Amino acid sequence: MYKVAVIGDKDSIYGFASIGLEIFPTDNADDASVTLRKIADSGYGVVYITEQLAAQMQTELDRYRELPLPAIIPIPGVSGNTGLGMSNVSKFVEQAVGSDILSDA
């Protein structure tokens, strides 16, 4: 079974520990990139990362985009939803089906 990790600021991710997920608190994109590399090499199947942090480390996240594992999923933090997670979902759906079925147009 794969492990699940959560990376982000302490206030946003602390609650995930109560449901058994491993948390890696950081506010720094460079530290988060190092942590992500370690996590990816340690058998984690899913990594949740706060949208605010993910926005600062797109180049690092791009390294994992085509790999089957780990699945990296942006989540809103305590500062709110930036729309990054939904934007990624839209891109993946469009790539899979050939059109943006989530668009209002």
PELINJO-V882790 format. One record per residue. N is the residue number from 0. PHI is phi in whole degrees, 0 to 359 (* if undefined). PSI is psi as a letter, one per 20 degrees, with the letter a starting at -180 (999 if undefined). D_CENTER is the distance of its C-alpha to the mean C-alpha in Angstrom with 1 decimal. Layout:
N/PHI/PSI/D_CENTER + N/PHI/PSI/D_CENTER
This chain:
0/*/p/19.4 + 1/279/q/15.9 + 2/270/q/14.3 + 3/237/p/11.1 + 4/237/q/9.4 + 5/227/p/7.9 + 6/242/p/7.7 + 7/164/a/9.2 + 8/292/q/12.8 + 9/305/g/15.1 + 10/297/h/16.2 + 11/280/h/12.9 + 12/249/i/11.9 + 13/304/h/15.5 + 14/296/h/16.2 + 15/294/h/13.8 + 16/295/h/16.2 + 17/290/i/19.0 + 18/254/j/17.7 + 19/93/j/17.4 + 20/274/q/13.8 + 21/274/p/13.7 + 22/252/q/12.5 + 23/229/n/12.3 + 24/287/p/13.3 + 25/195/q/13.5 + 26/253/i/14.1 + 27/254/p/14.6 + 28/296/h/12.5 + 29/294/g/15.0 + 30/296/h/14.7 + 31/296/h/10.9 + 32/296/g/11.5 + 33/296/g/14.2 + 34/298/g/12.4 + 35/300/g/9.7 + 36/299/g/12.9 + 37/296/g/14.7 + 38/298/g/12.2 + 39/299/h/12.1 + 40/272/j/15.9 + 41/245/j/16.4 + 42/84/k/15.8 + 43/277/p/12.5 + 44/266/h/11.7 + 45/224/p/8.3 + 46/232/o/5.6 + 47/270/p/4.0 + 48/221/p/3.5 + 49/298/q/6.3 + 50/302/g/7.1 + 51/299/g/10.1 + 52/288/g/8.8 + 53/299/h/6.5 + 54/297/h/9.8 + 55/274/i/11.7 + 56/226/l/10.4 + 57/301/h/10.4 + 58/299/g/13.0 + 59/295/g/11.2 + 60/295/h/8.3 + 61/299/h/11.3 + 62/299/h/12.8 + 63/256/i/10.6 + 64/301/h/10.7 + 65/268/i/14.2 + 66/276/q/13.9 + 67/292/h/14.0 + 68/220/q/12.1 + 69/280/q/9.7 + 70/282/p/7.7 + 71/252/o/4.0 + 72/238/o/3.2 + 73/289/p/3.5 + 74/230/q/6.4 + 75/295/q/9.7 + 76/255/a/11.2 + 77/294/h/14.9 + 78/280/i/15.7 + 79/113/r/14.9 + 80/269/p/13.1 + 81/267/i/12.9 + 82/90/i/12.6 + 83/298/g/9.7 + 84/299/g/8.1 + 85/293/h/11.7 + 86/299/g/12.5 + 87/295/g/10.1 + 88/300/g/11.7 + 89/300/g/15.0 + 90/297/g/14.8 + 91/292/h/14.1 + 92/295/g/16.9 + 93/298/g/19.2 + 94/295/h/18.8 + 95/287/g/19.6 + 96/252/i/22.5 + 97/92/i/23.8 + 98/205/r/23.6 + 99/274/n/21.5 + 100/282/i/22.6 + 101/269/i/20.5 + 102/287/q/22.5 + 103/281/i/25.3 + 104/283/999/27.6
